[in-house]
Amino acid sequence: MTTVTLSSNTGVLGFSTRTATPRPAASRLRLTRRGRVVFTTIAAAPLVVLALFFGLNAGGAAATQDSSTHDSPAQYLTYLTVDGGQSLWDLAAEVAPNADPREFAAQIVALNQLTTSEIHPGQRLAIPAEYAH
């Protein structure tokens, strides 16, 4: 013989009549390692793009100049044409007799963007105005 005990919480056939109380929702967000990496990457991407943008464009303002307030480079240069048989040493002796010929030659090579110190007849060279007479 089976006995069924009824208590104040038990209804018909032994089932509980208590109502279930809802559990509070978990408020903590749980992210896996992969989720944290993705979230961090998405959050950091705009900052990296902005840093690169401002970093690469920062030098642009320093490189520009207002042509109305500065003299043009053409005012500081004179030009001469190389004669047959002339070298940079000959030009240095002719154009800048009081200057060091090595310094003069180096300035001419740099100013005219020459790859070597070899010059050819008929070549037009820019000379700094400080050496012009």
Backbone bond lengths (Angstrom), bond angles and torsions (degrees), N, CA, C in turn:
res aa  C-N    CA-C-N  psi(-1)  N-CA   C-N-CA  omega(-1)  CA-C   N-CA-C  phi
1 M - - - 1.416 - - 1.517 109.62 -
2 T 1.341 116.23 135.56 1.445 122.13 -176.64 1.510 108.50 -105.91
3 T 1.290 112.26 134.77 1.468 115.74 178.32 1.520 109.52 -110.70
4 V 1.251 116.32 139.86 1.463 122.44 177.85 1.507 106.43 -114.54
5 T 1.298 113.52 126.60 1.451 118.61 -179.86 1.511 107.92 -100.14
6 L 1.298 115.38 127.81 1.454 120.05 178.75 1.511 108.37 -102.72
7 S 1.272 113.46 130.19 1.465 118.15 175.45 1.514 107.50 -117.41
8 S 1.274 115.63 -178.49 1.460 118.56 -176.40 1.525 111.09 -69.52
9 N 1.335 118.85 -20.85 1.458 121.47 -179.67 1.525 112.38 -96.67
10 T 1.305 116.95 -1.52 1.445 119.05 -174.88 1.513 108.57 -106.40
11 G 1.315 115.55 135.73 1.446 120.96 179.91 1.513 109.16 -100.76
12 V 1.273 115.62 -153.90 1.452 122.47 -178.94 1.518 108.32 -67.71
13 L 1.289 117.58 140.79 1.450 126.77 178.86 1.525 112.16 64.45
14 G 1.250 119.65 19.89 1.455 123.31 173.28 1.519 115.62 80.68
15 F 1.324 117.14 9.97 1.474 119.46 178.19 1.506 109.60 -83.18
16 S 1.326 115.60 146.18 1.461 121.44 -178.29 1.515 109.29 -72.36
17 T 1.295 116.11 139.00 1.464 121.13 178.75 1.526 111.43 -102.20
18 R 1.326 115.79 2.01 1.474 117.66 178.52 1.522 109.79 -68.61
19 T 1.289 115.89 142.55 1.460 119.67 176.61 1.518 108.26 -86.46
20 A 1.279 115.50 142.92 1.466 120.10 -178.88 1.523 109.30 -75.78
21 T 1.324 115.02 132.53 1.458 119.69 177.02 1.531 107.46 -89.96
22 P 1.289 117.45 132.51 1.458 119.31 -178.57 1.530 111.04 -67.07
23 R 1.344 114.82 137.85 1.467 119.25 177.58 1.521 108.30 -79.44
24 P 1.322 117.16 143.87 1.469 118.52 177.76 1.533 109.56 -64.94
25 A 1.294 115.75 141.62 1.467 120.93 -179.67 1.523 109.19 -67.48
26 A 1.312 115.39 141.26 1.466 120.00 178.34 1.527 108.71 -68.10
27 S 1.309 116.51 124.24 1.455 120.39 -176.10 1.529 111.96 -92.56
28 R 1.283 118.94 -8.45 1.460 121.85 -177.31 1.522 109.22 -90.36
29 L 1.345 114.89 128.32 1.454 121.11 178.40 1.517 108.06 -83.80
30 R 1.291 116.22 129.28 1.453 120.10 -179.72 1.521 108.80 -110.29
31 L 1.336 114.87 121.65 1.454 120.24 178.70 1.516 109.28 -117.46
32 T 1.297 115.19 141.71 1.455 119.03 174.12 1.521 108.75 -76.40
33 R 1.310 116.96 173.01 1.464 121.02 179.61 1.526 109.54 -60.60
34 R 1.308 116.03 -43.46 1.459 120.84 178.92 1.525 110.79 -62.01
35 G 1.321 117.16 -40.89 1.458 121.31 178.42 1.516 111.78 -63.74
36 R 1.337 116.92 -39.63 1.470 120.36 177.86 1.522 110.97 -65.12
37 V 1.323 116.87 -39.51 1.461 120.29 179.18 1.526 110.15 -64.78
38 V 1.322 117.12 -45.20 1.468 121.10 179.77 1.522 109.99 -63.49
39 F 1.307 117.40 -46.11 1.466 121.26 -179.31 1.533 110.80 -61.54
40 T 1.321 117.60 -44.74 1.462 121.64 179.91 1.526 110.88 -64.41
41 T 1.324 116.57 -40.31 1.460 119.83 179.01 1.520 111.48 -64.64
42 I 1.312 116.50 -44.05 1.471 120.24 179.58 1.524 110.37 -65.38
43 A 1.307 117.34 -38.28 1.463 120.31 -179.42 1.527 111.77 -72.24
44 A 1.337 117.99 -33.86 1.467 121.18 -176.21 1.518 113.27 -86.08
45 A 1.313 119.26 -20.59 1.463 122.13 -175.62 1.537 112.75 -57.36
46 P 1.328 120.93 -47.33 1.470 118.97 178.80 1.530 112.63 -63.30
47 L 1.303 117.69 -34.38 1.462 120.18 178.43 1.521 111.33 -66.49
48 V 1.313 117.22 -40.27 1.463 121.30 178.76 1.524 110.09 -66.13
49 V 1.327 116.77 -42.48 1.465 120.49 179.25 1.528 110.29 -62.64
50 L 1.308 118.23 -43.84 1.468 121.37 178.46 1.524 111.57 -64.11
51 A 1.322 117.13 -42.11 1.459 120.51 179.48 1.523 110.84 -62.74
52 L 1.321 117.35 -43.18 1.467 120.26 177.32 1.524 111.47 -64.87
53 F 1.310 116.99 -42.21 1.463 120.97 -179.90 1.523 110.93 -60.19
54 F 1.319 117.29 -51.05 1.456 120.41 -179.02 1.519 111.91 -71.27
55 G 1.318 117.61 -33.90 1.457 120.46 178.93 1.514 112.69 -67.44
56 L 1.327 117.12 -40.59 1.457 120.06 -179.25 1.517 112.58 -77.33
57 N 1.303 118.14 -27.51 1.453 121.04 -179.57 1.519 113.57 -93.06
58 A 1.298 118.58 -3.06 1.465 121.10 -176.38 1.517 111.78 -65.85
59 G 1.327 118.38 -36.24 1.450 121.08 -178.21 1.511 113.95 -78.10
60 G 1.312 118.34 -12.56 1.457 121.09 -177.53 1.514 113.20 -62.84
61 A 1.308 117.76 -37.75 1.459 120.32 -178.25 1.522 111.06 -69.69
62 A 1.316 118.16 -32.40 1.454 121.00 -178.28 1.523 111.61 -74.67
63 A 1.319 118.37 -24.15 1.451 121.37 -175.01 1.524 113.46 -87.46
64 T 1.305 118.39 -12.05 1.455 120.27 -177.79 1.519 110.07 -92.62
65 Q 1.316 115.14 155.22 1.452 119.36 175.95 1.515 109.36 -142.64
66 D 1.285 115.92 153.70 1.455 121.30 178.47 1.522 108.00 -87.73
67 S 1.310 116.67 118.02 1.462 120.15 -175.46 1.532 112.20 -68.37
68 S 1.305 118.34 -19.23 1.458 119.88 -179.45 1.528 112.03 -76.16
69 T 1.332 118.27 -22.05 1.458 120.31 -178.21 1.520 112.59 -101.64
70 H 1.346 118.25 -13.87 1.455 121.56 -178.45 1.517 109.80 -117.28
71 D 1.312 114.78 148.03 1.454 119.03 176.51 1.515 109.38 -74.91
72 S 1.308 115.80 151.39 1.466 119.14 179.81 1.523 109.39 -76.34
73 P 1.344 118.20 152.58 1.459 121.06 179.89 1.520 112.90 -62.01
74 A 1.331 118.01 -23.59 1.460 120.45 -179.79 1.523 111.89 -63.45
75 Q 1.325 118.35 -25.26 1.458 121.66 178.98 1.527 111.34 -72.06
76 Y 1.302 118.08 -17.70 1.457 121.85 -178.06 1.516 112.48 -101.44
77 L 1.331 117.47 4.85 1.455 121.20 -176.78 1.516 110.87 -124.82
78 T 1.314 114.81 147.15 1.458 121.24 166.60 1.520 106.34 -124.62
79 Y 1.297 116.50 161.38 1.462 120.74 -176.39 1.516 109.45 -122.87
80 L 1.336 115.05 145.50 1.451 120.57 173.30 1.518 109.05 -138.61
81 T 1.325 114.74 156.48 1.463 121.15 -179.93 1.514 108.33 -106.00
82 V 1.327 115.64 133.56 1.465 121.73 -176.90 1.533 108.99 -74.92
83 D 1.343 115.97 132.61 1.465 121.81 175.64 1.523 109.35 -88.93
84 G 1.303 117.24 165.69 1.457 121.77 179.08 1.524 111.38 -63.63
85 G 1.315 117.01 133.78 1.464 122.63 177.28 1.530 114.14 84.00
86 Q 1.326 119.11 0.03 1.471 121.17 -179.99 1.520 110.30 -83.90
87 S 1.322 115.40 146.26 1.460 121.91 173.29 1.521 107.52 -121.41
88 L 1.318 115.49 175.24 1.475 118.73 177.33 1.519 110.92 -63.84
89 W 1.331 117.66 -31.45 1.462 120.97 177.94 1.520 110.28 -66.83
90 D 1.328 116.67 -40.18 1.464 120.14 177.42 1.521 110.64 -64.98
91 L 1.337 116.54 -42.35 1.463 120.10 177.39 1.519 111.19 -62.38
92 A 1.328 116.80 -39.03 1.466 120.41 179.61 1.522 110.66 -63.99
93 A 1.323 117.16 -41.00 1.466 120.53 179.07 1.521 111.49 -68.15
94 E 1.332 116.18 -34.25 1.458 120.72 -178.67 1.522 112.79 -79.74
95 V 1.334 116.54 -47.27 1.454 121.54 -172.80 1.524 112.17 -85.24
96 A 1.323 117.35 -42.27 1.467 121.75 -175.77 1.524 109.82 -130.60
97 P 1.338 117.29 73.56 1.461 119.47 -175.62 1.532 113.97 -65.81
98 N 1.329 118.16 -24.88 1.465 120.96 -179.02 1.521 113.36 -91.91
99 A 1.326 117.37 -7.06 1.477 121.30 -178.01 1.520 109.74 -92.72
100 D 1.320 114.88 158.35 1.461 121.06 175.49 1.532 107.69 -68.52
101 P 1.347 118.78 123.13 1.469 120.10 -177.00 1.524 112.98 -63.11
102 R 1.320 117.78 -29.40 1.480 119.83 177.76 1.520 110.71 -66.77
103 E 1.327 116.73 -42.44 1.461 120.72 178.98 1.525 110.65 -66.84
104 F 1.342 116.88 -42.27 1.464 121.02 178.12 1.522 110.49 -60.61
105 A 1.327 117.35 -47.73 1.464 121.26 -179.49 1.530 110.89 -61.58
106 A 1.327 117.09 -42.28 1.470 120.52 179.23 1.526 110.88 -63.39
107 Q 1.329 117.55 -39.34 1.463 120.44 178.35 1.529 111.47 -66.24
108 I 1.322 116.65 -40.58 1.469 120.00 -179.62 1.529 110.46 -66.80
109 V 1.330 116.87 -42.86 1.469 120.81 178.76 1.525 109.93 -61.36
110 A 1.335 117.76 -45.35 1.469 121.07 -178.83 1.529 111.31 -69.51
111 L 1.307 117.52 -43.07 1.461 121.57 -176.73 1.525 111.85 -65.46
112 N 1.324 117.09 -38.22 1.464 121.44 -178.10 1.525 113.04 -95.17
113 Q 1.322 116.55 4.57 1.467 123.59 178.76 1.519 111.48 53.20
114 L 1.335 115.64 47.52 1.458 121.31 177.61 1.526 109.08 -82.85
115 T 1.321 116.67 143.97 1.478 119.78 178.74 1.517 111.01 -82.80
116 T 1.349 117.15 -26.72 1.466 121.69 176.29 1.523 108.02 -134.47
117 S 1.301 116.58 176.70 1.467 120.29 178.10 1.525 111.31 -88.60
118 E 1.308 117.13 7.16 1.465 121.46 179.17 1.524 110.06 -79.17
119 I 1.342 115.33 129.60 1.464 120.64 177.45 1.528 108.53 -122.21
120 H 1.336 116.29 159.59 1.467 121.78 -174.00 1.517 110.02 -124.57
121 P 1.339 117.20 149.74 1.469 120.30 177.47 1.528 110.88 -58.22
122 G 1.311 115.54 137.39 1.455 121.69 -179.70 1.523 113.28 89.29
123 Q 1.314 117.11 -9.72 1.473 120.70 -179.67 1.527 108.70 -71.64
124 R 1.305 115.86 137.03 1.469 121.60 179.29 1.522 108.25 -98.46
125 L 1.326 115.92 123.62 1.466 121.29 -177.32 1.517 110.55 -116.60
126 A 1.339 115.00 140.77 1.471 120.82 173.86 1.520 107.52 -84.74
127 I 1.333 115.23 134.45 1.455 122.81 -179.53 1.526 107.05 -122.16
128 P 1.335 118.63 133.72 1.472 119.30 176.01 1.532 110.51 -58.42
129 A 1.326 115.57 142.11 1.470 121.15 -176.21 1.529 111.94 -62.87
130 E 1.311 118.74 -21.36 1.471 120.24 179.11 1.511 111.98 -64.82
131 Y 1.347 118.43 -20.75 1.456 121.86 178.81 1.519 112.50 -96.13
132 A 1.316 117.63 -10.26 1.470 120.66 -177.17 1.515 109.27 -76.74
133 H 1.342 115.04 146.92 1.466 120.72 178.22 1.499 110.01 -100.19
